[in-house]
Structures are given as structure tokens and as C-alpha cells.
Amino acid sequence: MSFPGHCVAAIASYPYLSCSGDSISVENDWGVFKDIYCAGNDSVFTFLENVLSEVIDLFPSEYIHIGGDEAPKYRWKECVKCQKRINDEDLKDEHELQSYFIKRIEKFLNSKGKKIIGWDEIIEGGIAPSATIQSWRGTNGAILAAKAQHNAIMSPTSHCYFDYSLDAINLKKVYSFEPIPKELDGIDSNYIIGGECNMWTEYTPQEKIDSKVFPRILAMSEVLWSSKEKNYINFHKRVQNHYPKLDALNVDYGYEKTPIKYNVELKNNEFTINIEKGRGDMQLEYTLDNKLWKKYEKPFIIRESLIIKTKEVNSKRKNTAIKELELNHHKGLGKKVNYKNPYNASYIGSGTNTLTNGILGSDNDFRDGQWQGFFGTDVEIVLDLEKEIEFSEIKTSFFQYNLSWIVIPKEVEILVSNNGKDFTKHDKKYFDTNPMQEDKFKKDFRFNKKNNARFIKLIAKNFGKLPKTHPAAGSDSWIFIDELIIK
């Protein structure tokens, strides 16, 4: 169970547990939702204590994980009972109200001989006296906990989330994980009691779990159960001995790294395509026109816009690897982009060349390394074409995924200049995409207008705070931008 957030199912059954008392529906998708347990209502704590008492009877473990993550404070800010609780308990704000909530639950569980584990959000507002912290948003939560002499469990998304793709976390990346942060030494490091790999199944059907977990779990096991000294080459050789065993156990294990990876080198307006195999004995075929398939043997050069498709032809797995790469050859290719507002460190794409490398982002994956994310701020960039040129079209795309707070910008403006200082308006477009529109999708912004310029400035206005109708109402929103194409 989890609280004070991730409890829509309970509130749908018992509306009195929420701040509003309104009837709501059970969600049929994952996400972060604004309806959470009311912290100002004592009957909520009575309900939770009753539920926990049943959990205690069923499970004899010393620890109970109470969650505590992703709990928007929107409802609490609007709730008279929650605000009264803040005043009565002399709390500073809603973050301290969450700390009050967690500490009250902890006190009850301690009285039953149990200890709590909570995600690193429960540190905000003050850590509960005997809580163990599970650090998932990087390592900082564990560092803060250990320095405060609290036990911590390491499971940062950077290395331990096996629901993430191999593009983000492959076997070698898992093996490189160091569970004790370098910021901790001596006594403090003793508070790191272990680690955990997470396999969230919201978008992973049961039949694909084996391929997500194996062989990566072999690396995590060695990282957590052996000495700090590691040798990946030696480990990789030993992993090969496990595959016959996994075959005998009918484990449908996955790949060690991305099975088909496109390495693209851009030079002199040409793309050199090197297709990297995820396994040495893989045989690949590719097509440039979706008709004629060729055996891939060596890198090749592309000088135009097209879609490359590559497939594995000797797979023994149930799911054969296949991958596409869309290339765009345009006048801004490889040119420098300057950023007024920096992109978020968690979503850097491929760095400062992301928006002019000719590679388009995926239609349904904002983590594919070709999207750049900006959180709570506008996008303002200037493209330097190096000389004045004529163009007739400017195009870029933005991503939306309401469950991750990613929203299409409300307006996009293009300005031009020849000196990089004095800009004049080229065009502006307004969009009213519903921030509640479901599913993952991208939306193109096209500006079809002739002009001559050296510098092109793009300003995409952030949606701002998410509206009351949004599950994460009151939180900042993201903008994700794709290739800036000039034709």
C-alpha cells in the first residue's frame, strides 16, 4: 500500500478519505493524481490503521513499505481541514504536513513492532524518527538519510529501473552501479543497507518481464553481493555460462544491450550510418525504401531525408528485434544552437547538437535520446546558420504525455536576425491542445513563409502550472522539443 498518494482506488471506494469527499472513478492507467488522503481528517488515520493491522496479521516481516512518493499537495492547499491541521500542529507548509502524516503512521507501526520504509520524498518536511529511506530519484535521498543516521536502500532510476529500455540501462550500465555513493565514507556508508532493482509493470506485459529482468539482474546481483572491485570483461564471460541454464528453465531472457543501435556520424552534410549489433552472432538486414532488403555488413553513407529500417534475421527469441531511424537532411543540419534557458539535466537528448543532428525523436518515447526536456520554463533557442540563407519552411515538433506532465506549448514564435542581436518577428502560432489529452503523441509546428536570415530564434511558451482538471494540478509542466528543421 502507499500513502498519502497513489490511493485513488481507496478513495473511489470510500470518498470520505479525500479532502473533497467527492465520488471519483478508479483510474485505468498509471500516473500521479491530485486526489490523495486527507491529512486533516482523523477518520483517515483510523481507516489506515485498520488496514495496516490486517497487513501486519498477514505478513510477519519487520518492515512495511508505506510509499510516500508522488503526492501532489494541490488538494491539501485547498482543504480547510488540512490547513487547520497545519495551524494546530504548528507546521510550516504542506511538506511538513506530509512529514506529520508519515510520522503518525510510523508511530502506530512502531507500536506494533514494525518499522517503515518510504521513498525519498518522505524526507521533505522532516524525516520520520526510525524510517528507512529508499532512494529512487537519484542518490541524494540516500545521502541525506545516511548523514542523518538513517538506513537507506539504493534504487536510483539511473541504474536500477529494469522497466526502462536498454537504450537507457543496459547490462554494462547496471554492472557499473556503485550502491555506496562516493559522498559517503566511514560510519555514514554503513547506513546503506542494500539496493533494489525495480520492475514496474504498467507498460510491461507479463510475457515480456523475463526479457526485461534477465540478464540485467545477474549484474545487479553481483554488484550488491560481491566486493567493490569489479571486472566487466570477466563478468561478461561468466554471464555466457548462464544462458544454457536459463534456456533449461524456459526463461525468455532479453539482450545485454540495445539489439539494434544506430550510430550516426554527421560530417560535411553526410550521415555515416554504423549499425551496432546487440550480440556478436546477430545477422541484420536493412532497407532504405521499405522494399529492397540488404544484408548489413559495413557502415554506409546517406545524403538525403529517409527512413532506415533494420531487422534481425536469425533470432531464436519470441520477439525479433526491429528498429527504425528517421533522418532529415536540411539547411540547419549540424549548425550551432545557443540556449537561453538550459535543458533539464535528466533529459539532455544527445547534448547541444540534439536539435540539428538530423535525427527525429520517436512518436511515443520521449526517453529515446533525441528529445530535449525543459521543466517549468520556456524554450528559447537561437540557431546560427553561419551565413545568411533563404528558407521557406521551419519545422519542429513537441511531445505530450499528460501522465508525465509533458504538455504541448501554448504558443511558438519564430524571430530572425542577421547580426544575432536585433531580431524581428517571422511568424507565431498558437495551439490549444488539451493538456488532459491521453496517450503519448507529438505535434508538428510548421512555419511556411519565405525569408532570408542567418540567425533563427525559437521561443516556445511553457504551459505553466497544470490546471485543476489535471491529475497533478498545480505542478509545473514540461516542454519536450525535437529537431529544428530548416528548408
N, C-alpha and C positions, 0 to 999 in steps of 0.2 A: 504494500500500500504506500501511498505518497500523500504528503500534505505540507503546507496548506494548498498547494496547487495540484494539478493533474488529478482532479477529483470530480470531473463533470458527471461521470456515471452515478456517483453517490448523490450529487445534488439533483440530478434528473429524477432520482427515486425519492429523495427527501428534500424538497425545495427549501425547507426551513433552515438547512445547513448553510445557505448562501447569505450574502448581505442583502440582496433584494427580496428573497423569498419567492421570486418568480419561477414558474414552471419552465424548464428548458428541455431540449431534446438531448439524447445521448449522441455524442459525436461519432461519426463513422470514418474519421480519418485522424491521423496523429497531428499534434501541434501544441501550441501554447495558448491557453484560453483564459479569458478575463474572469470567468466565474470560478472563485476559489472559496474555501471555507471561511466563514465569518469569524474573525478573531475577537469580536466583541460580544459574542453570544455564548454564554456558559453551556447551553444545551449542546453546542457543537463539541465541546470537550467531553461532555458526558457520553455522547454518541461514539467519539473516537476511543475513549477509554473502554467502552463496552466491546467495540470491535477488537481492540488490542488484547483485551482479556481472552477473547476467543482464539486469537492468533497465538498467544502465549500457551494456551492449553494444547494447541495443535503442534507447535514447534518448540522443542526443548533447547534450541540454540541460545547462546549467551547474548548474541547481538540481534537487534531488529533494525532493518534499514527503513528509515522513515521518509526518505526522499528529500523534500525541502527545496527542490530545484524549480526553476522556471515558473515562478509565482508572481504574475503581474500585480501591481499594487493599485490598479485603477479602481476596483470596487471598494477597497479599503479607504481610499481617499474620499470617496463619495458617501461612505457609510457612517451614519450618526453613531451607531453602536461602537464601531471600530475607533472612531475619533474620540469617543468618550473613554474607551479603554486606554488610548494613548495618554489622555489627560490624567486619568485616575492612577495610572501606573508610572506617571512622570517619565514617559518615553519621548524621545526626540522626534521620531518620524515613523513612517511605515516600515522601514527596515528594522528598526528596533522593535516594532510590533511583531514582526516575523520572529525575531530572536525570542521575544516573550512567549510566542506560540510554541516554538521548539523547546524552550526550557521547561515550559509547563508540561509538555508531553514527556520530556526526558525525566522529570521528577516522578511522574506516575510510573514510568517503566522501571526506573531505579528502585522504586518501592516494591516492585515485583521481581527484583533480582536481575533485571535486564539492562543492557547498555545500548545506546543508539549509534547508528551510522547515518550520516547525512551527506548529500552532495555539497560541494564547496560554497554554494550560495548561503548555507546556514551560518557562515562566518560573518556575513554582512549584518551589522547591527549588534554584534556581540556573540561570541561562541558559547554554546551551552557547556556547563562545567566538565562533564565527562564524555563529551561527544567525540567520536572518531570521524574524521573528515575524509570523504572520497573526492579526490581532486580530478575533475574532468575537463575544466576549462583551462587547460594548460597545467603548469606545475605550481603556480603561485599559491593556490589554496593549501596545498600540502606544506609548502614552505612556511606560510603563516601559522598553520596549525602546529607544526613541529617546533617552531620557535616559541610558541605559546605552551609547549609541553603537552600537546595533544597527539594521539596516534593518528596516522594518515595512511590512506590507501591510494596508490598511484594508478590512474586510468585516464591519462590525457588523450584527447581526440587525435593528437598528432601521431601517436604510435599504437594506440590500444583499441580503436573502434573498428572492429572487423566487419561492420556493415558498410564501411567506406570502401571505395573501389581500390583496385591495385594501383591505379594511377596515383592515388594519394598515399597508400600504405602497402608496400609490397613486403615480401619475406625479409629482404635485407634491411628495410626500414624498421621492421619490428625487432630484428636482432640487434639493431643499433641502440635500442631503448635502454636508458640508464635509469632505473627506478629511484635511485637516491640523487636528488638534484645537487649540482655542484655547489649551490649556495649553502648547503648544509654540511657541517662537519662535526666531529666529536660526538658529544652527547645528543645534539639535536638530530643527527642522522639516525639514531636508534628509534626515533618515533615513526619512521617509515616502516610499517609492519608488513607491507606486501604490495602487490599490484593485481590488476584485474583487466582482462580483455573483455570488451563489451560487444555483444552481437544482438543489436536491436532489430526486430523483425517486422517493422511497419511496412517496409518495402522489399522484404526478402521472403519469398515463399518458402515453405518448409523444405521443398525439394532442392533448394539452392543453398541451404545453410551449410552443408558439408563443404561445398566448394568455396564458401566464404571463410570458414573457420580453418580448414586444412589447406596447405601445410603451415599457415601462419602461427597456429597455436603451438607448433613444435618450437618455433623461435621464441615465443613468449615463455614457454615452459623453461627453456634453458636460461633465458635472461633472468627469470625470477628464482630459479632453483640451483644456480651454479655461481661460481665466483665472478668477480667483476671483470677479470681478464677474458676476452672473447676473441675468437678467430673465425671469421665468417667463412673463409675458404674451407677450413676443416669442418665446420658445422654443415656447410652445404653438401660436402661429400657424404656425411653421415645421414643427411636427410634422404638421399637417394635410396638408402637401405630401408627406409620406412615405407616406400611406395608399395613394394610387394606385400607388406603386412597390411597396409590399408586396402589394397586390392582384395586380399583374402577376407577382410572384414566388410567388404562391399561398401567402402567409404568413397563417395563420389567427390574426391578432393579436387581443388582448383589448381590454378597456376601459381608459380612462385613470384612472378611479376606480370605486368600487363602483357597478355599474349601477343598482341599486335600493337606496336608503338611506332608512330611516325616521328622520325627525327628530321626536321626541316631546317636547312641552311639557306638563308636568303643572302645572295651576293650578286651585284650587278643586275638587279631586277630579274634574277632567275632563282627558282626554287630547286634545290637539290634534295631529293627525297630518299632517305635511307630508312628502310622498314626494319625495325628491330624485332626479333623473334623472342617470345617468352620462354622458349625451350629450344635447346640446341638441335633436336631432331625434327622440329616443325618444318613442314613444307607449305609455302604460301603461294597463292596466285592473286593477281591484281588486275583491275580493269580501269580504263580511263573513260570509256564510253558506255559502260554497262552492257556491253555486248561481247567484245573480244577479251577473253581472259588469258593472261600470260603468267608463266612461272616467274616468281621473283628470285633473281639471282644476284643483282648488284644495284647500287643507287642509280637513279635516273633523274633527268632534268625536266622541269615544267616551266613554260614561258607564257602561260595563259590561265584564265579562270576555269576551273573544272572541279569535279568531284572524283576522288580516288576511292575505290572500294577494294578491300583486301580480305581474303578468307583463308582459313586453314583447311588443307585438303587431306590430311592424314590423321585427323583427330580420333582418339578412342573414347573420348568423353561424350556424354549425352548431349552437351551443348557445344557445338562447333564455334570457334572464335571467328568473328567477322567484325570489321571496323571500317568506318568511312572517314575521309578527310576532305573538307571543302576548302579550296584555295581561291583567293580573289586577287587578281593582278590589276593594280590600279595606280593612279598618279601619285598617291601618297605613300606608296609601298616603301618601307624601310626608313621613312623620314622621322625626324625627332619630334617628340611630343613633350611639352612642358606642362606641369601640373600646378595649378594654384592651390588646390586642396589635395592633399595626398590620399591615395587609395588606402584602404584598410589593410593592415599587416596580415590579416588572415586570408585575404583574397587579392593577391597581387597579380594574378594571371601569370604571365611569363616575364613580368617586370616592365620596365619603361618602354619596351618595344611591343608590348601586347597589342596596342590599338593600331599598329601599322605593320604587323608581321605577315599580313595576308591570310591568316588562318581564322576562320569563323568559329564562334563558340557554338556549342551544342544547343539544340532546341529544347532539351529537357534536363540539362545538367550544368548548373552554374559553378560546379567544382571541377570542371574539366581542364582548368588551367588556361583558358582563353577568355574568361570573363574577369573584369576588374570590379571590385565592390567598394562602395563608398557608404559609410554609415552615418546618418544624421547630418549630412552636409550635401551641398550642391556639387555637381561635377563641373569643373571649369578647367578646360584644357586649351592649349594653343599648339596647333600643328605648323611646323616650319617646312614649307615645300622647297626651301633653299633658293628658289628664284620665282619670279612672277610667272604664273602659268594661267592658261584659260581652262576653265572647267564648266560643266553643265549640270553635274549631279553630285550631291553629297549625301551619303547614306550611313547610318549606323543603326544598331539595334539595342534594345533594352529588355531585361528579363523581368518576369514577375512570378512570384510564388508566395501567395498570401500566408501560408503556414510558416514561412521563414522570414516574414516581414519585408519581403522584397517587392517593391511596387514600381510600376511604370511612372516616370517623372510626369509632372503636370504640364510642363512646357519645356521646349527645347529651342534655343535661339542660336543662330549662326551669325557671326560677325567676321569681317575681313579687313586686312590691312596689308600695306606694302613695306612698312617700317617696323612693325611689331609693337608699336606704341599707340598709334591713332587708329582705332577700329571703327568701322561703320557697319550698320545693320545690313545683313544679306537677306535673312528670312527668319521667320519664327513660326512654330507650330504649337498648338495647344491640344492636349489629349485629356479625355475624361474617363480613362479606363477605371473601372470599378476595382478598388483595392481588395474587395472581397471576392473577385472572380476566382474561381477554383482552378486547380491544376497548374502545372508548370508550362509556361509559354514565353516566347519572345515576340516583341513587336518592333517592326521596322519604322524608322523615321527617314523619309526621303525628302530632299530639297532639290527640286528640279528647276534650276534657274542659272542662267549663264552669268559668269563674272570672271574677272582677272584679279589675282592676288597671290602674294607669297605666303602670308600668314592667315590661317583659318582658326577662329576661336569658336569653341562649342561650350554653351552653358546649358546644363540640364538641371532644372529646379527640383530639388527634393520635395517629396510629397509632404514632409513634415511629420507631426505626430499622427499616429494611426487613429482613425475615427472611432467613435463609440461603438459602432457596429462591428468593429474588428475584434477578433479573439484576444489580441494583445493591445487593446485600446490604450492610448496614452503613451505608448512606447515610440521611440524613434524608428524611422524606416530606412531601408537600404535602397540604393540605386546600383544596378549592375549593368555595365556598358560593354559593348562588343567592338569589333573592328570599325575604324573610321575610314570609310571608302570614298575616294575622290575620283571622279570620272569626267 
